[in-house]
Amino acid sequence: MTHSDVYLDHNASTQLLDSARACIVAALDSTGNPSSVHGAGRVLRSMVEKARDQVAKAAGAERKHVVFTGSATEALTQAIAGGALALGFDQIIVSAGEHAAVLKAAEMTGLPVIQTALTGEGRIDVDALAAAVAAASAAGQVALVAVHAVNNETGVIQPVGEIEALVGPTPHFLLVDAVQAFGKQELDFAARAADMMAISAHKIGGPAGVGALLMKPHCDVAKLIPGGGQEQNRRGGTESAALIAGFGAAAEAFAGAYDAKAIAALTEDLTMGLKALAPEMVVFGAGAERMGNVVNFAVPGVKASVAMMGLDLEGVAVSSGSACSSGKVGRSHVLAAMGIAPELADCALRVSLGWPSTSEDVNRFLKAFEKVLGQQRRSAGRAA
């Protein structure tokens, strides 16, 4: 990235913190295997265990709860597919707005998957979820309920507390995808009714390629990669001490780098600037409580694919939703679940700010979008 580029896709991945980079380099300079008992192995083991403490503290978990994985997707798949094998799920209940990592992992288990609705504002419909849980209980079945804490596309904050109160007293299991919440909300995993949570490093200034599954002890048998017994026999494979060390450093430093109030103010400035340019703009999830760093919006008639191309030519990086679709610009299943008309969903853009974002980034984005909007309006005028 050059200094002239404006990066506003932090929900996809945010920039590496300096402290994380330093820990990664230090680990890369150390040769060994964290499972070896000799001195070189013990050096790397100490890095992994320090990171476990750092991640646990940031997540409000106990260190024994933290299982390092290769990504949050792997963590979610371990919880869902591994849990299906070891914990005796009879069915899986998910909301229609879950990340593809959850939906596809649920599908691969071969178990019945019940999708419950989102409201028009993008919140999980708790009444619909309660009905699904009650039906599972009435049938004498054990369900895994998998929900996200914050939607990655709209930034809508989900009623996880209500869902915990619903599932906690039952024999069912609760998995929370906390990827977009970690570092921005208090997770308090040890005190919560959730049985498992998935988190990721590269959303909080750590490296890509490492995540973690937070597991209560009764879920430790849920495995995806048995391997050689690493991670207290919960995830096999030699740990990447470098990536894990970077994760730990980011978990410790992110709270000091991420100024939530300042970022929310910048996001509000961006939103107001967009409204001034295009009063007809629609913000998705506007009536719900949302994370203060993201705005998912559409200007009717301005296709996301065209707008993203124009913004990219101006050196501005945004997205049309989830980054996990092989680079494709496709229609969002989240917006579809919210009942958004396809022609409006095709115009959806997600702008997400992060710890390095500045007012200059916002101004550059608005200037670039004004140019793109003008081009589209002139093109529409000629076509008319």
JOVENBEL-V93114 format. One record per pair of residues at least 4 apart in sequence whose ideal C-beta (glycine too) atoms are under 8 Angstrom apart, sorted by the first residue. I is the first residue (numbers start at 1). J is the second residue. Records with the same first field share a line. If there is no record, write none. Layout:
# JOVENBEL-V93114
I: J  J
This chain:
# JOVENBEL-V93114
1: 5  7
2: 315
4: 315
5: 315  316  317
6: 315  316  317  361  364  365  368
7: 15  317  354  356  361
8: 316  317  318  351  352  353  357  361  365
9: 13  317  318  319  323  350  352
10: 14  15  203  293  352  353  354  355  357
11: 152  153  155  180  203  293  294  319  323  350  352
12: 319  322  323  352
13: 202  203  208  323
14: 202  203  204  205  354  355  356
15: 205  354  355  356
16: 20  21  205  206  207  246  250
17: 21  205  206  249  250  253  254  257  355
18: 22
19: 23  249  250  252  253
20: 24  201  205  206  207  246  247  249  250  253
21: 25  246
22: 26  249
23: 27  47  242  245  246  248  249
24: 28  207  242  243  245  246
25: 29
26: 30  47  245
27: 44  47  241  242  245  246
28: 242
30: 40  43  44  47  241
31: 40
32: 36  38  40  41  43  44
33: 41  44  238
34: 41  44  45  47  48  230  238  239  241
35: 41  45  228  230  238  239
36: 40  41  42
37: 41  42
38: 42
39: 43
40: 44
41: 45
42: 46
43: 47
44: 48  241
45: 49  241
46: 50
47: 51  241  244  245  248
48: 52  68  239  241  244  245
49: 53  63
50: 54  245  248
51: 55  68  244  245  247  248  249  251
52: 56  63  66  68  244  248
53: 57  63  248
54: 58  247  248  249  251  252
55: 59  61  66  199  212  247  248  251
56: 61  62  63  65  66
57: 251  252
58: 182  183  251  252  254  255
59: 65  66  178  182  187  189  197  199  212  214  251
60: 186  187  188  189  190  191
61: 65  66  187  189  190  214
62: 190
64: 217  232
65: 189  190  214  215  216
66: 212  214
67: 75  78  212  213  214  215  231  232  234  235
68: 210  211  212  231  235  239  244  247
69: 74  75  78  210  211  212  213  235
70: 74  209  210  211  237
71: 75  200  208  209  210  211
72: 76  101  177  179  198  199  200  211
73: 77  101  211  324
74: 78  211  224
75: 79  198  199  200  211  212  213
76: 80  99  101  102  105  146  175  177  198  213
77: 81  82  101  105  108  224
78: 82  83  213  222  223  224  225  235
79: 83  144  146  175  196  198  213  215  219  222
80: 84  92  102  105  106  109  144  146  175
81: 85  105  108  109  224
82: 86  222  223  224
83: 87  89  144  173  175  196  219  222
84: 89  92  109  111  144
85: 222  223
86: 221  222  223
87: 142  144  173  219  221  222
88: 142
89: 109  111  142  143  144  173
90: 111  112  136  139  141  142  143
91: 111  112  113  114  136  141  142  143  144
92: 106  109  111  112  113  114  143  144  146
93: 113  114  116  129  132  133  136  143  144  145  146
94: 98  102  103  106  113  114  115  116  145  146  147
95: 115  116  117  118  124  125  129  147  148  337
96: 115  116  117  118  333  337
97: 118  122  124  148  151  333  334  337  338
98: 102  103  146  147  148  177
99: 103  148  152  177  179  322  324
100: 104  322  324  325  333
101: 105  177  324
102: 106  146  148  177
103: 107  113
104: 108
105: 109
106: 111  113  146
107: 113
109: 113
114: 132  143
116: 124  125  128  129  131  132
117: 125  128  337
118: 122  123  124  125  334  337  338
119: 123  124  125  288  338
120: 338  339
121: 156  285  286  287  288  338
122: 151  154  156  284  285  288  334  338
123: 156  158  159  288
124: 129  147  158  159  163
125: 129
126: 130  159  162  163  166
127: 131
128: 132
129: 133  145  147  163  166
130: 134  166
131: 135
132: 136  143
133: 137  143  145  166  167  170  172
134: 138
135: 139
136: 141  142  143  172
137: 141  170  171  172
142: 171  172  173
143: 172  173
144: 172  173  174  175
145: 163  167  172  173  174  175
146: 174  175  176  177
147: 158  160  163  174  175  176  177
148: 152  158  176  177  178  179  180
149: 157  158  160  176  177  178  180  181  185
150: 155  156  157  158  178  180  181  184  185  291
151: 155  156  158  180  285  334
152: 179  180  322
153: 284  296  321  322  332  334  335  350
154: 284  285  288  290  294  296  334  338
155: 180  285  290  291  292  293  294  295  296  352
156: 285  288  289  290  291
157: 181  185  288  289  290  291
158: 163
159: 163
160: 164  176  194
161: 165
162: 166
163: 167  174
164: 168  174  192  193  194
165: 169  193
166: 170
167: 172  173  174  193
168: 174  193
173: 195  196  219
174: 193  194  195  196
175: 194  195  196  197  198
176: 194  196  197  198
177: 197  198
178: 182  185  187  197  198  199
179: 198  199  200  203  211
180: 184  203  291
181: 185  187  291
182: 187  199  200  203  204
183: 203  204  251  254  255  258
184: 258  260  291  293
187: 192  197  199  214
188: 192
189: 194  197  214
195: 215  216  218  219
196: 213  214  215  216  219  222
197: 213  214
198: 211  212  213  214
199: 211  212  214
200: 204  206  210  211  212
201: 206  207  208  209  210  211  243  246  247  250  251
202: 206  207  208  209  210
204: 250  251  254  258
205: 250  253  254  257  355
206: 210  243  246  247  249  250  251
207: 242  243  246  247
209: 240  243
210: 240  243  244  246  247
212: 247
213: 235
215: 219  220  222  234
220: 232  233  234
223: 234  235  236
224: 235
225: 235  236  237
226: 236
227: 235  236  237
228: 236  237
229: 233  236
230: 235  236  237  238  239
231: 235  236  239
239: 244
240: 244
241: 245
242: 246
243: 247
244: 248
245: 249
246: 250
247: 251
248: 252
249: 253
250: 254
253: 257
254: 258  355
257: 355
258: 263  354  355
259: 263  355
260: 264  292  293
261: 265  292
262: 266
263: 267  292  293  353  354  355  357
264: 268  292  293
265: 269
266: 270  353  357  358  359  361  362
267: 271  292  293  294  295  353
268: 272
269: 273  359  362
270: 274  295  351  353  362  365  366
271: 275  283  295  297
272: 276
273: 277  362  366
274: 278  281  295  297  366  369
275: 279  281
277: 281  366  369  370  373
278: 299  302  373
280: 299  300
281: 297  298  299
282: 286  297  298  299  300  344
283: 295  296  297
284: 296  297  298  335  338  340  348
285: 290  296  338
290: 294
293: 352  353  354  357
294: 350  351  352  353
295: 350  351
296: 321  348  349  350  351
297: 348  349  351
298: 302  304  344  345  347  348  349
299: 307  347  373
300: 343  344  347
301: 347  376  380
302: 306  307  347  372  373  376
303: 307  346  347
304: 308  320  329  346  347  348  349
305: 309  320  329  346
306: 310  372  376
307: 311  347  349  369  372  376
308: 312  318  319  320  329  349
309: 313
310: 314  368  371  372  375
311: 316  317  318  365  368  369  372
312: 316  317
314: 368  371  372
315: 364  368
316: 364  365  368  369
318: 349  350  351  352  365
319: 323  349  350  352
320: 329  330  332  348  349  350
321: 325  332  334  335  348  350
322: 332  334
325: 330
331: 335  336  342  345  346
332: 336  340  345  348
333: 337
334: 338
335: 340  344  345  348
336: 340  342  345
340: 344  345  348
341: 345
342: 346
343: 347
344: 348
351: 365
353: 357  361  362
357: 361  362
358: 362
359: 363
360: 364
361: 365
362: 366
363: 367
364: 368
365: 369
366: 370
367: 371
368: 372
369: 373
370: 374
371: 375
372: 376
373: 377
374: 378
375: 379
376: 380
377: 381
378: 382
379: 383
380: 384
